Amino acid sequence: MNSAKKEAYLKILLTKFPLKINWWESIDSTNLCAKQKLAATGYSGPVLYGSDEQTYGYGKQSRHFISQKGGIYLSLVIKVPQLNWQNQGLLTTGIAWQLHLAIKEVFHLDTQFKWVNDLLFKSKKIAGILVELPQPQVAVIGIGCNLYQERLNNELKTAGNLLTKMPSEKQICQFIAQITENLLEFIPHFDQINFLPEYKKKLALMNHDVVLTLGKQRIQGKVTDLTQQANLVLETEEGLKNFNAGEVTKVRDF
């Protein structure tokens, strides 16, 4: 299925939403493209940008994100009027939760979360989420998910595939549509939907000793909880502390 056919099929699957869809076989980065188009034309409604591969995929702190054929790479541009600096972590974890639900719905597989923006399957990272805010209350939500890339583990030992073989193009489109539908229905109410109790059950490293890297700081503690804004709660030598950003790694080999 070429990009034009995929785009047309996605429009059929998502016909109930006022959504523009653009799909490519290859692009540098869906998030970069989304931000460029937004800067050029302004926001006039939600837009989905997607590609079968990226040549310049990136994640947090502009780190390279492996984006070869065998995954899905998409960016949703959407207005989020209730977004503020306090609940941004809740938005990111909620997006991860909706991706988890889409994987369960389409592929019948159960993933876990690595706070704040990664999904794990069999202890390997299979998906990452990057939320950028190029304009006030307009989010560019980037999602990369490994379905089946043959040489993935040779390139990055911590990364893994969700599946043991590539699904059909039709199933890939159904998965993309399911994620997009979930997000379009969830995001307008993300701060009112209490998904955190279920999210916490799937949180890898809960009750584990971890190191949280935040800028140049490295904070060691035990993961004990999430706040109502999805901030991570660590039990440290100085007592309980909440964090709304940072990178978590296990003290022992992850």
SELUM-401881 format. One record per residue (C-alpha): x, y, z; residue in three letters. Coordinates in steps of 0.25 Angstrom, whole numbers, plus 5000, padded with zeros to 4 digits. Last residue first. Example, Ala and Ser with C-alpha at 12.3 -4.5 7.8 and 13.67 -1.06 7.14 Angstrom:
2
505549965029Ser/504949825031Ala/
This chain:
254
507049915135Phe/508349875141Asp/508349925156Arg/508050065160Val/506850065150Lys/506750185140Thr/505850305140Val/505950425131Glu/505450555136Gly/504150635137Ala/502950665147Asn/503750625159Phe/503150605173Asn/504050585186Lys/503850505198Leu/504950515209Gly/506350565209Glu/506950425207Glu/506050405195Thr/504650345194Glu/504250385179Leu/502850425175Val/502750445159Leu/501850555155Asn/500550505148Ala/499750625151Gln/498950545162Gln/500250505168Thr/501050375164Leu/501550275174Asp/502650215182Thr/503850205173Val/505150195182Lys/506250295181Gly/507450355175Gln/507450495169Ile/508450525158Arg/508550675154Gln/509150725142Lys/507850745135Gly/506950645142Leu/507450505143Thr/506550415152Leu/507350295158Val/506450185162Val/506250085174Asp/504950005170His/503550015177Asn/502950045163Met/504050025153Leu/503149995141Ala/501750065142Leu/500649965138Lys/499849975151Lys/500150125151Lys/499450145138Tyr/498150075143Glu/498150175155Pro/498550295146Leu/497350285136Phe/496550385143Asn/495950465132Ile/495750615135Gln/497150675131Asp/497150595117Phe/495750645113His/496050705100Pro/497150605098Ile/496450475100Phe/495450475088Glu/496550515078Leu/497550435084Leu/496750305084Asn/496350325070Glu/497850355066Thr/498350225073Ile/497150145066Gln/497450205052Ala/498950175053Ile/498550025058Phe/497550005047Gln/498550065036Cys/499549955041Ile/498549855040Gln/498249885026Lys/499649885023Glu/499849745028Ser/500649725041Pro/502149715040Met/502649595048Lys/502949565063Thr/502249685068Leu/502549795078Leu/503949805074Asn/505149845084Gly/506049955088Ala/507049945100Thr/508049875091Lys/508149985080Leu/508649955067Glu/508749805067Asn/507349805074Asn/506649875062Leu/507249785051Arg/505949725047Glu/504949845050Gln/503549795054Tyr/502549885060Leu/503449995066Asn/502550115071Cys/502850255069Gly/501950365074Ile/502050515073Gly/500950605078Ile/501050745073Val/500250825083Ala/499550965082Val/499251035095Gln/500251145092Pro/501051115079Gln/502251025077Pro/501850925089Leu/502550795087Glu/502050665092Val/503050545089Leu/502550405091Ile/503350275090Gly/503050135086Ala/503649995087Ile/504650005099Lys/505049865103Lys/504649805117Ser/503749705110Lys/502949815104Phe/503249955109Leu/502550085105Leu/503350225107Asp/502850365111Asn/502950385126Val/503150295132Trp/503450155127Lys/502150095124Phe/501649955122Gln/501049885110Thr/500049775108Asp/499749715095Leu/498449685088His/498949745074Phe/497849845071Val/497149875084Glu/498349845093Lys/499249935085Ile/498150045084Ala/498050035099Leu/499550055102His/499550175092Leu/498450235100Gln/499250215113Trp/500450275106Ala/499650395102Ile/499150405116Gly/500550405122Thr/500850525113Thr/499650605116Leu/499850585131Leu/501250625130Gly/500750755123Gln/499850785135Asn/500550885143Gln/501150965131Trp/499850985125Asn/498850915116Leu/497350945116Gln/497350995102Pro/497950875096Val/497950905081Lys/498450785072Ile/499550755063Val/499750605063Leu/501050545059Ser/501350405053Leu/502350305052Tyr/502050155050Ile/503050045050Gly/503649945041Gly/504350035032Lys/505450105040Gln/505150215050Ser/506350205061Ile/506150325069Phe/507350415070His/507450505083Arg/506850645081Ser/506750665096Gln/505550565096Lys/505350495083Gly/505850505069Tyr/505550445055Gly/506450495044Tyr/506250395033Thr/504850355037Gln/504050235032Glu/502650195028Asp/502250335030Ser/501150415037Gly/500550555039Tyr/499150565045Leu/498550705046Val/497550765056Pro/496850895052Gly/497251035046Ser/498551055053Tyr/499551155046Gly/500051145032Thr/501551155031Ala/501851125046Ala/500851005046Leu/501450955034Lys/502850965039Gln/502450905053Lys/501750785046Ala/502950755037Cys/503950755049Leu/502950665056Asn/502850565045Thr/504350565043Ser/505250545031Asp/504150485022Ile/503950345016Ser/502750275010Glu/501850395013Trp/500550425019Trp/499750555021Asn/498350545028Ile/497450665031Lys/496450635042Leu/494950675045Pro/494650545051Phe/493550445047Lys/494450405034Thr/495550345042Leu/495550205036Leu/495250265022Ile/496250365023Lys/497250265028Leu/496950185015Tyr/497250305006Ala/498550335013Glu/498950185012Lys/498650194997Lys/499450314995Ala/500650265003Ser/500750134996Asn/500050005000Met/
